[in-house]
């Protein structure tokens, strides 16, 4: 189990929302990470610079916080690395099939009242609930 951190979670969520709003307000672009990454892969999008800057900020901000404060979240996993890789691949396939990641649909799509994003968010929230129930109560996992 992870530690419950409502203050940090609220701050993180507010910063994600602020970044999404600013990107839409200033550049008219949606802050969907999978779409940004796709625009950096060949054939590279004409507007690759803002995509690269946004993604670099998403990576470098936590690195900077760690460098300044020395704080690092604890992370341990009993799951073998191979299963983590398989899960990442399955997630990537789902992102492609779902026309975006859960965060993009949940944060940006629902904020725009996109019917597709609302439906996608309902689907992944329901499937997450079913998965947790099956693993914890039927299979007997963590």
N, C-alpha and C positions, 0 to 999 in steps of 0.2 A: 504494500500500500504506500501511497505517496502522502506527504504531509499536506494537510489542508491549510492553504494560505489565501484567505479571502481578500486581504488587502492587496497583496501582490497580483492576484488574479484580476481584481477590479482595475488596478492600474494598467496591467498589460492589456486587458480588453479595451480600456479607454484609449490607450495609445494606438492599438490596431484600428479602432474606429476613427480616430483623428487622422491617421495616415490615409485611410481609405477616403475620408471626406476631402482632405486636402488634395489628394491625387485627382479626384473627380472635379473638385472646384477649380483647381489651377490648370489641369491638363485635359480634363474631359475624358479621363481614362479610368477603367475599373481596376481595382487593386487585387486581381486574381493572380496568385503566384504561378499557377500552372500556365496561364496564358502568357505571363511575362517570360517565363523560362522558354516556352515554345517559340516566342518571338526572337530569342537569342540563338536558337538552333537553326542550322541551314534549312531553307533559305532564310537568312537573317532579315528581320523586319527593318524597314527604313527608320523607324523610331526606336532603334535598339538602345540609344544612349540613356533615355530615361528608365528603360527597363533594367539595364545594367546598374544604374545608380541606385534604383529602388532596392534591387536584390542585394547589392553590396551593402547598403545600409541595414538591411534585415540581418545580414550575417555579421557585419562589423559592430553594430550597436551592442549586442551581448558580449562580444569579445572586448569591447572598450569598457563596459561595466565591470567585467571580470578583472581587467587590467587595473582599473582605478580602485575598485573596492576590495578586490581579492576574494569576493564571494562567488562561490560556484554551487549550483544546485547538486545535491547528491543524486546519483542515478545508479541503480543496480538492476540487473535483470537476470532471472534464472532461466530465461529463454535462450536456447542455443543460438549463436550468431546466424547459422544457416536459416533458421526459422524467421529471424528478423529480416533477412534479405528476401526470403520468399514473401513475407508480409509486405515488404516495400514494393516488390514487383506487382503483387496483386493490387495494391493500392494504386500504383501507376496505371494499371490497366483500367481500374474503376474510374480514375480521373479522366482518362481518355474517353471511355464510354459515356460518362456522365457529363461531358462537356464542361469540366471544371472540378475543382476540389471542393471538399465539404466547407472549408473556410470561405472560399470565394462565393459559393452559393449562399451560405449562412450569413455572412457579414455583408457582402456587397449586393448579391442578388436579392435577398429579402428586403434590404433597405430600399431597393428600387422597385419593390413590390412585383418582382418578376414571378409569374406563375410557375415557370419551369424551375426556378430556384426554390420556391416555397415547396413544391412537390418533391424536389430532390432532397431538401433538408428534412422533410417529413420521412422520406424513405430511409435516409441514412440514420436518422435518430431511432426509428423503429427497428431497423436491422441491428443497430448497436445494442438496443435493449434486449432483443431476442438473443443475440450472441452472448451477452453477459449472463443472461438467465441460463442458457444452455450450458455454458462452461462452468458456472458456479454451482448450479443446482442439479443439473442432469448428469454432467460428466464428472463433476466433483473437483474441478480445478481450483485455482487460487481464489 
